[in-house]
Amino acid sequence: MNRTRMTGAWLADLTEAFLCREEELLLGVLQQPDYPALVSCPICDEGPESVVSRVEDPTIDGRRVVLVDFKPCRHGIWVPADE
């Protein structure tokens, strides 16, 4: 899979979006039939069915990285873990 490099600021924004989504879920769990939408893929702007992240070893460009995968579009993002 080819991966696109993004910044630590992008990863922080993604993390914040997931926290807001989780809060929406917890506050509205008994009032809404559907979950709030996931963050769109930054490559194709499609709404994903799932977003998975993990810290990866070995490294990319000599650095530990966070990998973020969007499905079903299969776009992959990497962010240096130290950003």
N, C-alpha and C positions, 0 to 999 in steps of 0.2 A: 504494500500500500504506500503510495506517495503521501507525504505529510507536508502540510503548510506550517511554517513557523509563525507563531503569534507572540505577542508580548505578555509580560507578567500582568500588565494592566487589563488586558483582555481576559486573562484567567481569573483575575479578581472580580471583574464584572460578571463573568459566567458563574462564579461561586455565589456572588450576591443575588443573582437572578434565581439560582436554585434555592437559596435560603428564603427568598420572598415567595417562591412557589410553594415551598414546604409550609410556610406560615399560612398561605391562602388555603392549602389543603386542610390544615389543622383547624382553622377558624370556620371553614365552610363545609366540613365533611358531611354534616347531616342536612345541609341545605341545598347542595348541588349534585346533580347526577353525574357530571363529568369533571375530570381533573383539569386544572389549568394547563394551558399549552406549555410545552418545553421550549427552550430558547432555540431559535432558528439556526441552522447551519450557516456559518459565516462565509462559506464558499458558494453555496447554491441558494441560500436564503429559504430553503424548504423547512417545514416543520418536521422534526424527526420523531420517530417512534421511541427511540432510546438514545441516551447520551451516556457514554461510559468513560471514566477517567481513571488513570493509574500512574504511579511514579515508576519509571522504568530504569532498570539497570540491565544491560550495559547502556552506554550513553550515546548521544548524538553530538557530533562535533566536540567530543571530549567532556561533555557536561551531562549531569543527571537531568532528566527531562520529565515533564508531565505530559502524558499522551491523552488526547481526548478524541474519541471516535463517535461519529454520528451515524445512525442507522435509520432508514435503509439506504441513504445516499452513499454511505461508505467513505465519506470524506474524513480524513484524519488531520489532527492539529498537534503540533508539539510546541511546548513552552519550556525554556530552561527553568529548572526547579528553583534556582537561586534568584530569579527576578521578582 
